[in-house]
Amino acid sequence: MIAAQPRPLSAILSQILVAYTVELDGEFERRMLQTPARGARLSLVIWLNLLRFLADGPVTAGTLAARALTAQAGAAAALGCLERWGVVTLQPGKRAGFGSGRGIRADWPVRLTASGEAAAGIWPGLIPEIDARWSKRFGGDAARLRRSLEAIERQIDLELPQGLPVALLKLPEFGPRRSAAEDGLPLPVLLSRVLLAFALDFERESQTPLSLCANAIRVLSDEPMPATEIAKRTGCSEETAGIGWQHKPYIIVERDPARGRGPFVRLSPAGIRAQHAYDRCTRDVEEKWKKEYRVAAKELRESLTALLQRGELSDGLRPPPGTARAGAPTPALGRADIGPAARRRKRDLVIQTEAFVRDPAAALPHYPLWDMNRGFGP
């Protein structure tokens, strides 16, 4: 009998990052709901990559993009969402493309609203609090994880953002590292940067982005599968797991009235090649890391694997009462009413959360896909 291959290092890094994010997002939502502010469903990555640069006052959209290490178009798309949700304001008065990234100019000032300021008052203290929870909950395994992440992060020669970018396709390019290594970086920053470094190494070898390979392409085969199964098998949201333009030419969509309604999906020849390349390239990158980072790479895999096997991981994934993941009726971001889309997304969120709690190692995604409809959460 052939032994099963261990899952890629990028997959277990991703699962721990998502587990941390879900726990922190739940506590953030609980605390925001105690204020009159909007934006309770905002996720950690939008703070790490964007909103923290506004905490000390307004900056221009162009400056914000530069500080966030992202292209102007990417920053504008996120700002459009945040504007629509009432978290930031841009140019006074109505503008073309209000609520989207259209028409946002680099010289426009961006400032937090009262809701944005309430959120910015929570994250800085909450992140070290969740870090401390993990240290207490996981003890030596958490200490080993931090030690290995810090050893690798200090050797990464790229200037990387604090949070994993919101990207469905190729990751952006990053320049040489300019900032000095810091002591005591928050755990999600260490996880994000090390995962991003792995993804960048992967995409130097693979023509297909890691975000696609590790999710839809990983769970599909040459046999048709209902498209609705992809979210369940990847642990991603329905929106980010849905088959779209980014999956071409890797999939074939067909219908089979004999087996039920809705589209069925299978891998195309290009998709099968990408699936095989995913296995090969992740192994190659990890072998490269073993040579570059030596003991730290070995300790990283061991500590991540140990955390995934700990029953306490589920404790942090259980949502606080009254939050959306606990099943509380919640309007869509930027809305006051609870419409059909919000009810459907709440149902999907509850199903996803129950799977995470039941079996984190099996259910958590193998690469995070941040969903705009979830405040850029998983």
C-alpha positions as CSV (number, residue, x, y, z in Angstrom):
1,M,0.0,0.0,0.0
2,I,1.4,3.4,-1.0
3,A,1.6,5.9,1.8
4,A,-0.3,9.1,1.4
5,Q,1.8,12.1,0.5
6,P,1.9,14.8,3.2
7,R,0.0,17.8,2.3
8,P,2.0,20.8,1.0
9,L,3.7,23.2,3.4
10,S,1.7,26.0,1.8
11,A,-1.6,24.1,2.6
12,I,-0.9,23.7,6.3
13,L,0.4,27.3,6.5
14,S,-2.9,28.4,4.9
15,Q,-5.0,26.4,7.3
16,I,-3.4,27.8,10.4
17,L,-3.6,31.4,8.9
18,V,-7.3,30.9,8.2
19,A,-8.0,29.4,11.6
20,Y,-6.3,32.4,13.3
21,T,-8.2,34.8,11.1
22,V,-11.6,33.2,11.8
23,E,-11.0,33.4,15.5
24,L,-9.9,37.0,15.4
25,D,-12.7,38.0,13.1
26,G,-15.3,36.5,15.4
27,E,-14.0,38.5,18.4
28,F,-13.7,41.6,16.3
29,E,-17.3,41.3,15.2
30,R,-18.5,40.7,18.7
31,R,-16.8,43.9,19.9
32,M,-17.9,46.0,17.0
33,L,-21.5,44.9,17.6
34,Q,-21.3,46.5,21.0
35,T,-20.7,49.9,19.3
36,P,-23.1,51.9,17.1
37,A,-20.6,51.6,14.3
38,R,-21.0,49.8,10.9
39,G,-18.5,47.4,9.5
40,A,-18.7,44.7,12.1
41,R,-18.0,42.0,9.4
42,L,-14.6,43.5,8.3
43,S,-11.8,40.9,8.3
44,L,-8.2,41.1,9.6
45,V,-6.5,41.3,6.2
46,I,-8.2,44.6,5.4
47,W,-6.7,46.1,8.5
48,L,-3.2,44.6,7.9
49,N,-3.0,45.7,4.3
50,L,-5.0,49.0,4.2
51,L,-6.9,50.5,7.1
52,R,-3.9,50.6,9.5
53,F,-2.3,53.3,7.3
54,L,-5.3,55.5,8.0
55,A,-5.3,55.2,11.8
56,D,-3.3,58.4,12.2
57,G,-5.2,60.5,9.8
58,P,-6.1,61.0,6.1
59,V,-3.7,60.1,3.3
60,T,-4.1,60.2,-0.4
61,A,-5.3,57.2,-2.4
62,G,-1.9,57.1,-4.1
63,T,0.1,57.2,-0.9
64,L,-2.2,54.5,0.6
65,A,-1.5,52.2,-2.4
66,A,2.3,52.8,-2.1
67,R,2.3,52.1,1.7
68,A,0.1,49.0,1.1
69,L,2.6,47.7,-1.5
70,T,-0.2,47.3,-4.1
71,A,-1.1,48.7,-7.4
72,Q,-3.3,51.7,-7.6
73,A,-6.1,49.7,-9.2
74,G,-6.0,47.1,-6.4
75,A,-6.2,49.7,-3.7
76,A,-9.0,51.5,-5.5
77,A,-11.1,48.4,-5.7
78,A,-10.8,47.8,-1.9
79,L,-11.5,51.5,-1.2
80,G,-14.6,51.3,-3.3
81,C,-15.9,48.5,-1.1
82,L,-14.9,50.3,2.1
83,E,-16.6,53.5,0.9
84,R,-19.8,51.7,0.1
85,W,-19.8,50.0,3.5
86,G,-19.4,53.4,5.3
87,V,-15.9,52.7,6.6
88,V,-14.0,55.4,4.7
89,T,-14.8,58.6,2.8
90,L,-13.2,59.8,-0.4
91,Q,-14.0,62.8,-2.4
92,P,-16.8,64.8,-0.8
93,G,-20.2,64.6,-2.5
94,K,-21.4,62.1,-5.1
95,R,-18.9,60.8,-7.6
96,A,-19.1,58.6,-10.7
97,G,-18.8,55.0,-9.7
98,F,-19.6,55.6,-6.1
99,G,-19.1,52.4,-4.1
100,S,-16.7,50.9,-6.6
101,G,-13.1,51.5,-7.6
102,R,-14.1,53.5,-10.7
103,G,-13.0,57.0,-10.9
104,I,-10.8,57.1,-7.7
105,R,-7.9,59.4,-8.3
106,A,-4.5,59.0,-6.7
107,D,-4.6,62.6,-5.3
108,W,-7.9,62.1,-3.5
109,P,-7.7,62.1,0.3
110,V,-9.0,59.0,2.1
111,R,-10.2,59.2,5.7
112,L,-11.9,56.9,8.2
113,T,-15.5,57.5,9.1
114,A,-16.7,57.2,12.7
115,S,-17.3,53.5,12.0
116,G,-13.8,53.1,10.5
117,E,-12.3,54.8,13.6
118,A,-14.2,52.4,15.9
119,A,-12.8,49.5,14.0
120,A,-9.3,51.0,14.0
121,G,-9.6,51.3,17.8
122,I,-10.2,47.6,18.2
123,W,-7.6,45.8,16.0
124,P,-4.4,47.1,17.5
125,G,-5.2,45.7,20.9
126,L,-7.1,42.6,19.7
127,I,-4.2,41.1,17.7
128,P,-1.8,40.7,20.6
129,E,-4.7,39.4,22.7
130,I,-5.4,36.6,20.2
131,D,-1.6,36.0,19.9
132,A,-1.6,35.5,23.7
133,R,-4.6,33.2,23.5
134,W,-2.7,31.0,21.1
135,S,0.4,31.0,23.2
136,K,-1.6,29.8,26.2
137,R,-3.7,27.3,24.3
138,F,-1.0,25.6,22.4
139,G,2.0,26.2,24.6
140,G,5.3,24.7,23.2
141,D,3.7,24.1,19.8
142,A,2.9,27.8,19.4
143,A,6.4,28.8,20.6
144,R,8.0,26.5,18.0
145,L,5.7,27.8,15.3
146,R,6.7,31.4,16.1
147,R,10.4,30.6,16.3
148,S,10.4,28.9,12.9
149,L,8.3,31.6,11.3
150,E,10.6,34.3,12.6
151,A,13.7,32.5,11.4
152,I,12.3,32.3,7.9
153,E,10.7,35.8,7.8
154,R,14.0,37.4,8.7
155,Q,15.7,35.8,5.7
156,I,13.1,36.8,3.1
157,D,14.7,39.3,0.8
158,L,11.5,40.9,-0.5
159,E,9.5,43.9,0.9
160,L,6.2,42.1,1.7
161,P,2.9,43.5,3.0
162,Q,1.7,42.4,6.5
163,G,-1.3,40.5,5.2
164,L,-1.7,38.0,2.4
165,P,-2.9,39.9,-0.7
166,V,-6.4,39.6,-2.0
167,A,-5.6,37.8,-5.3
168,L,-7.3,35.2,-7.4
169,L,-4.7,35.1,-10.1
170,K,-1.0,35.9,-10.3
171,L,0.4,37.6,-7.2
172,P,1.9,41.1,-7.6
173,E,5.7,41.6,-7.8
174,F,7.5,42.9,-4.8
175,G,10.8,44.7,-4.7
176,P,13.9,44.0,-2.6
177,R,13.5,44.3,1.2
178,R,14.1,47.8,2.5
179,S,12.7,47.5,6.1
180,A,14.8,46.0,8.9
181,A,13.7,42.8,10.5
182,E,11.4,43.4,13.5
183,D,11.1,41.5,16.7
184,G,7.7,40.4,18.0
185,L,5.7,40.7,14.8
186,P,2.1,39.5,15.3
187,L,1.5,35.8,14.4
188,P,-0.8,36.6,11.5
189,V,1.9,38.8,9.9
190,L,4.5,36.1,10.2
191,L,2.1,33.4,8.8
192,S,1.1,35.7,5.9
193,R,4.6,36.7,4.9
194,V,6.0,33.2,5.0
195,L,3.0,31.8,3.1
196,L,3.3,34.7,0.5
197,A,7.0,33.9,0.1
198,F,6.2,30.3,-0.6
199,A,3.5,31.3,-3.1
200,L,5.9,33.6,-4.9
201,D,8.4,30.8,-5.2
202,F,5.7,28.4,-6.4
203,E,4.6,30.8,-9.1
204,R,8.1,31.2,-10.4
205,E,7.8,27.5,-11.3
206,S,4.1,27.1,-12.1
207,Q,2.1,28.9,-14.8
208,T,-1.0,28.4,-12.7
209,P,-1.4,30.5,-9.5
210,L,-1.3,28.7,-6.2
211,S,-4.7,30.1,-5.3
212,L,-6.3,28.1,-8.1
213,C,-4.2,25.0,-7.8
214,A,-4.7,24.6,-4.1
215,N,-8.4,24.9,-4.2
216,A,-10.7,24.1,-7.2
217,I,-8.0,22.3,-9.3
218,R,-6.9,20.2,-6.3
219,V,-10.4,18.8,-5.6
220,L,-11.5,18.3,-9.2
221,S,-10.7,15.3,-11.5
222,D,-11.4,14.1,-15.0
223,E,-14.8,12.8,-13.7
224,P,-17.6,15.4,-13.6
225,M,-18.5,16.9,-10.2
226,P,-21.4,19.2,-9.3
227,A,-20.1,22.7,-9.2
228,T,-21.8,23.2,-5.9
229,E,-19.4,20.6,-4.4
230,I,-16.3,22.7,-4.8
231,A,-17.0,25.1,-1.9
232,K,-17.6,22.1,0.4
233,R,-14.5,20.3,-0.7
234,T,-12.1,23.3,-0.6
235,G,-13.4,25.1,2.5
236,C,-13.8,28.4,0.6
237,S,-16.9,30.5,0.3
238,E,-19.4,29.9,-2.4
239,E,-18.4,33.2,-4.2
240,T,-14.7,32.5,-4.2
241,A,-15.1,28.8,-5.0
242,G,-17.5,29.5,-7.8
243,I,-16.4,28.6,-11.3
244,G,-15.5,31.7,-13.2
245,W,-13.3,33.2,-15.9
246,Q,-10.2,32.7,-13.8
247,H,-10.6,28.9,-14.0
248,K,-10.3,28.8,-17.8
249,P,-8.7,26.9,-19.5
250,Y,-8.4,24.5,-16.6
251,I,-12.0,23.2,-16.4
252,I,-14.8,21.9,-18.6
253,V,-18.4,22.8,-17.7
254,E,-21.2,20.5,-18.8
255,R,-24.7,19.6,-17.8
256,D,-26.1,16.1,-17.1
257,P,-29.9,16.1,-16.7
258,A,-29.7,12.4,-15.7
259,R,-27.7,13.3,-12.6
260,G,-29.4,16.4,-11.4
261,R,-29.8,20.1,-12.1
262,G,-27.0,22.6,-12.3
263,P,-23.6,22.5,-14.0
264,F,-21.0,19.8,-13.6
265,V,-17.3,20.5,-13.7
266,R,-14.3,18.4,-14.6
267,L,-10.7,19.1,-15.3
268,S,-9.6,19.8,-18.9
269,P,-6.2,18.4,-20.1
270,A,-4.7,21.7,-19.0
271,G,-6.3,21.4,-15.6
272,I,-4.9,17.8,-15.1
273,R,-1.4,19.1,-16.0
274,A,-1.8,22.0,-13.5
275,Q,-2.9,19.5,-10.8
276,H,0.2,17.4,-11.4
277,A,2.4,20.6,-11.5
278,Y,0.9,21.6,-8.1
279,D,2.1,18.5,-6.5
280,R,5.5,18.7,-8.1
281,C,6.1,22.4,-7.6
282,T,5.1,22.4,-3.9
283,R,7.5,19.6,-3.2
284,D,10.2,21.4,-5.1
285,V,9.7,24.7,-3.2
286,E,9.8,22.8,0.1
287,E,13.0,21.0,-0.8
288,K,14.5,24.4,-1.8
289,W,13.4,25.8,1.6
290,K,15.0,22.9,3.5
291,K,18.3,23.9,1.9
292,E,17.9,27.7,2.4
293,Y,16.2,27.7,5.9
294,R,17.5,24.3,7.2
295,V,16.2,23.6,10.7
296,A,13.6,26.3,10.5
297,A,11.8,24.7,7.5
298,K,11.7,21.3,9.3
299,E,10.5,22.9,12.5
300,L,7.9,24.9,10.6
301,R,6.3,21.8,9.1
302,E,6.4,19.9,12.4
303,S,4.8,22.8,14.4
304,L,2.1,23.4,11.9
305,T,1.2,19.7,11.7
306,A,1.1,19.5,15.5
307,L,-1.3,22.5,15.7
308,L,-3.6,20.9,13.1
309,Q,-3.8,17.8,15.2
310,R,-4.6,19.6,18.4
311,G,-8.3,19.4,19.4
312,E,-8.0,22.9,20.9
313,L,-7.8,24.4,17.4
314,S,-11.6,23.9,17.2
315,D,-12.0,26.0,20.3
316,G,-11.0,29.2,18.6
317,L,-13.1,28.3,15.5
318,R,-16.3,28.3,17.6
319,P,-18.0,31.7,16.9
320,P,-19.0,34.0,19.7
321,P,-22.8,34.2,20.2
322,G,-24.6,36.9,18.2
323,T,-22.1,36.8,15.3
324,A,-22.8,35.9,11.7
325,R,-20.8,32.6,11.9
326,A,-23.0,31.7,14.9
327,G,-26.1,32.1,12.7
328,A,-27.2,35.6,13.8
329,P,-29.2,37.4,11.1
330,T,-26.8,40.0,9.7
331,P,-27.4,42.4,6.8
332,A,-24.9,42.6,4.0
333,L,-22.1,45.1,4.5
334,G,-23.3,48.6,3.7
335,R,-27.0,47.5,4.1
336,A,-29.5,48.1,6.8
337,D,-31.9,45.4,5.7
338,I,-31.5,41.6,5.5
339,G,-32.2,40.6,2.0
340,P,-32.2,37.1,0.3
341,A,-28.5,37.3,-0.6
342,A,-27.6,38.1,3.0
343,R,-29.7,35.1,4.2
344,R,-28.0,32.8,1.7
345,R,-24.6,34.0,2.7
346,K,-25.4,33.6,6.4
347,R,-26.4,30.0,5.7
348,D,-23.2,29.3,3.8
349,L,-21.1,30.9,6.5
350,V,-22.7,28.7,9.2
351,I,-22.2,25.5,7.2
352,Q,-18.6,26.4,6.6
353,T,-18.0,27.2,10.2
354,E,-19.5,24.0,11.4
355,A,-17.2,22.1,9.1
356,F,-14.2,24.0,10.4
357,V,-15.1,23.2,14.0
358,R,-15.8,19.6,13.3
359,D,-12.6,18.8,11.5
360,P,-10.2,21.7,11.0
361,A,-7.5,19.7,9.2
362,A,-10.0,18.3,6.7
363,A,-12.2,21.4,6.2
364,L,-9.9,24.5,6.3
365,P,-8.8,25.7,2.8
366,H,-5.4,24.9,1.4
367,Y,-4.9,28.5,0.3
368,P,-6.9,31.5,1.6
369,L,-9.3,33.2,-0.8
370,W,-10.5,36.5,0.8
371,D,-14.2,37.1,0.0
372,M,-15.2,40.8,-0.6
373,N,-18.8,39.8,0.5
374,R,-17.3,38.8,3.9
375,G,-15.4,42.0,4.5
376,F,-12.4,40.3,2.8
377,G,-12.6,37.3,5.2
378,P,-12.3,33.6,4.4
